[in-house]
Amino acid sequence: MILIDGKKEAALLRAKLKEEVINLKAKYNKVPGLTVILIGNLTPSQIYVRNKEKSANEVGLKSEVIKYPDNIDENIVLEKIKELNTNTAVSGILVQLPLPKHIDKQKVIETIDPLKDVDGFHPMNVGNLSSGYQSSVPCTPLGCYLLIKKIEPDLSGKKAVIIGRSNLNGKPMTQLLLKENCTVTITHSKTRNLKAECLEADIIVAAVGIPELVKGDWVKKDAIVIDVGINKTDKGIVGDVAFDEVSKNAKALTPVPGGVGPMTIACLLKNTIECFKRSQI
C-alpha cells in the first residue's frame, strides 16, 4: 500500500509556488497578498491561521492577519471586507470559520469579492465550478484532488464515492472528479447500505466527521482512499477511515494527521497566487 504523504506533497507544492512568486515579482514588481480575518480566540482557528501565515511567508507572499474580539459588530467586519476588496495590494481574502453566532456567515462570504475569494465559497465561484468555468476551488477538495492525481493521473471512467455532501468538501469534490470523467456517487447519513456503495469505488473520499466509519471490508483491493476527517477521540485524533484495517486493502491511503491537512494550506497559497494572476490580466 502507498501511504500518501501530504506533508511531503505540500512541501513540493510550496517549493513550486515559491518559484512562481519569484517570477511574478520579477514580472510585475509586486507579490500576491493574502489577508486573513480572525474573529475570536478559538484555539483551532488560531493554530490554523498561524500555520497559514507561516506558509504564506515561506513562499514569499505578503501576509496580513486582522484580529477582532468575538463580540465584534458584524457591520465592522463587513466594512473591513469591502475595504480589502478595493485594496490592490490584497489578492486574496479569507475569513476564518467558524464565526460567532451573531455574525451571518453567508453575508460575510457574499461580501468578499469573488475574484479575491481564496476559499472558493462565494456563490459565484460555486456556480462557476459546477458549470466548468474558471473559479477558485475550495482548498481541501483541491488538495484531495491533487493527491489523487499524484497516485492515478488518468481518472477517466473511475468510480468515485464521496462520503459527505457539505458545501465545503463533498459537493466541490464531486465537481472536480466529474471534470476528470469519473462516475461520482455522493453518499451521506441517509444513504442505504453505504458499505455496498464503497465496495464498488475505485476512489473513496471520506469527509463526514464520523470516527473510523470506513472499515477494512468496505474497501476493495486497489482503491484510493482519501480521509478528510479529523475527529477527537479517547485514542487521540483519528480520521473517518479505520486506518489499520483499510491499509490492508487499499492501493493508497492518506494518514490522519499528515494527509489532507498540509495540502489544504498549500492550496490556499496556490489560490492566492491564481487570484493575483487573474487580477493582472
Backbone hydrogen bonds, N-H to C=O, Kabsch-Sander energy under -0.5 kcal/mol:
donor,donor_aa,acceptor,acceptor_aa,energy
2,I,251,K,-2.8
3,L,1,M,-0.6
4,I,2,I,-0.7
4,I,253,L,-2.6
5,D,3,L,-0.9
6,G,4,I,-1.2
6,G,258,G,-1.4
7,K,258,G,-1.1
9,E,5,D,-2.3
10,A,6,G,-2.5
11,A,7,K,-2.0
12,L,8,K,-2.1
13,L,9,E,-2.3
14,R,10,A,-2.8
15,A,11,A,-2.0
16,K,12,L,-1.8
17,L,13,L,-2.5
18,K,14,R,-2.6
19,E,15,A,-1.7
20,E,16,K,-2.0
21,V,17,L,-2.6
22,I,18,K,-1.9
23,N,19,E,-1.9
24,L,20,E,-2.6
25,K,21,V,-2.5
26,A,22,I,-1.9
27,K,23,N,-1.9
28,Y,24,L,-3.2
29,N,25,K,-1.9
34,L,62,K,-3.1
35,T,92,G,-2.7
36,V,64,E,-2.8
37,I,94,L,-2.8
38,L,36,V,-0.6
38,L,66,I,-2.9
39,I,37,I,-0.5
40,G,38,L,-0.5
40,G,68,Y,-3.0
46,Q,42,L,-2.3
47,I,43,T,-2.4
48,Y,44,P,-2.7
49,V,45,S,-2.6
50,R,46,Q,-2.2
51,N,47,I,-2.4
52,K,48,Y,-2.4
53,E,49,V,-2.6
54,K,50,R,-2.4
55,S,51,N,-2.4
56,A,52,K,-2.6
57,N,53,E,-2.3
58,E,54,K,-1.9
59,V,55,S,-1.6
60,G,56,A,-0.5
60,G,57,N,-0.8
61,L,56,A,-2.5
62,K,32,P,-2.7
63,S,61,L,-0.6
64,E,34,L,-2.3
66,I,36,V,-3.2
67,K,65,V,-0.6
68,Y,38,L,-2.6
72,I,69,P,-1.7
76,I,73,D,-0.8
77,V,73,D,-1.3
78,L,74,E,-2.4
79,E,75,N,-2.5
80,K,76,I,-2.0
81,I,77,V,-2.2
82,K,78,L,-2.2
83,E,79,E,-2.1
84,L,80,K,-2.3
85,N,81,I,-2.3
86,T,82,K,-1.0
87,N,84,L,-0.9
88,T,86,T,-0.8
90,V,87,N,-1.7
91,S,33,G,-2.1
91,S,89,A,-0.7
92,G,33,G,-2.3
93,I,116,K,-3.2
94,L,35,T,-2.4
96,Q,37,I,-2.5
96,Q,94,L,-0.6
103,I,100,P,-1.9
104,D,102,H,-0.5
105,K,103,I,-0.8
108,V,104,D,-2.1
109,I,105,K,-2.6
110,E,106,Q,-2.6
111,T,107,K,-1.1
112,I,108,V,-1.1
112,I,109,I,-0.5
116,K,113,D,-2.6
117,D,114,P,-0.8
118,V,93,I,-0.8
118,V,116,K,-1.6
120,G,117,D,-1.1
125,N,122,H,-0.8
126,V,122,H,-2.4
127,G,123,P,-2.6
128,N,124,M,-2.3
129,L,125,N,-2.5
130,S,126,V,-2.1
131,S,127,G,-1.4
132,G,128,N,-0.6
132,G,129,L,-1.0
133,Y,128,N,-3.0
142,L,138,P,-2.0
143,G,139,C,-2.4
144,C,140,T,-2.5
145,Y,141,P,-2.7
146,L,142,L,-2.3
147,L,143,G,-1.9
148,I,144,C,-2.5
149,K,145,Y,-2.5
150,K,146,L,-1.3
151,I,147,L,-1.2
151,I,148,I,-0.5
152,E,148,I,-2.9
155,L,153,P,-0.8
157,G,181,N,-2.8
158,K,155,L,-2.3
160,A,158,K,-0.6
160,A,183,T,-2.8
161,V,203,I,-2.9
162,I,185,T,-2.9
163,I,161,V,-0.5
163,I,205,V,-3.0
164,G,162,I,-0.7
164,G,187,T,-3.0
171,K,166,S,-2.6
173,M,169,N,-2.4
174,T,170,G,-1.8
175,Q,171,K,-1.7
176,L,172,P,-2.2
177,L,173,M,-2.1
178,L,174,T,-2.5
179,K,175,Q,-1.9
180,E,176,L,-0.7
181,N,178,L,-2.1
182,C,177,L,-2.2
183,T,158,K,-2.9
184,V,182,C,-0.7
185,T,160,A,-2.6
187,T,162,I,-3.5
187,T,185,T,-0.6
191,T,188,H,-1.9
197,E,193,N,-1.4
198,C,194,L,-2.4
199,L,195,K,-2.2
200,E,196,A,-0.7
200,E,197,E,-1.0
201,A,198,C,-1.7
202,D,159,K,-2.9
203,I,159,K,-1.9
204,I,224,I,-2.8
205,V,161,V,-2.4
206,A,204,I,-0.5
206,A,226,I,-2.7
207,A,163,I,-2.8
207,A,205,V,-0.7
212,E,239,G,-2.6
213,L,210,I,-1.4
213,L,240,D,-0.6
214,V,240,D,-2.5
215,K,213,L,-0.7
218,W,215,K,-1.7
219,V,216,G,-1.3
222,D,249,N,-1.3
223,A,220,K,-1.5
224,I,202,D,-2.9
225,V,223,A,-0.6
225,V,252,A,-2.8
226,I,204,I,-3.2
226,I,224,I,-0.5
227,D,225,V,-0.5
228,V,206,A,-2.8
228,V,226,I,-0.7
229,G,206,A,-0.8
231,N,238,V,-3.1
233,T,231,N,-0.5
233,T,236,G,-1.9
236,G,233,T,-1.7
238,V,231,N,-2.7
242,A,214,V,-2.9
243,F,241,V,-1.5
246,V,242,A,-2.8
247,S,243,F,-2.6
248,K,245,E,-1.2
249,N,246,V,-1.6
250,A,246,V,-2.9
251,K,223,A,-2.4
252,A,223,A,-1.4
253,L,2,I,-2.2
254,T,225,V,-1.5
260,V,227,D,-0.5
263,M,259,G,-0.6
263,M,260,V,-0.5
264,T,260,V,-1.8
265,I,261,G,-1.3
266,A,262,P,-1.8
267,C,263,M,-2.5
268,L,264,T,-1.3
269,L,265,I,-1.6
270,K,266,A,-2.0
271,N,267,C,-2.7
272,T,268,L,-2.0
273,I,269,L,-2.2
274,E,270,K,-2.3
275,C,271,N,-2.6
276,F,272,T,-2.1
277,K,273,I,-2.5
278,R,274,E,-2.3
279,S,275,C,-1.7
280,Q,276,F,-0.8
280,Q,277,K,-0.8
281,I,278,R,-0.9
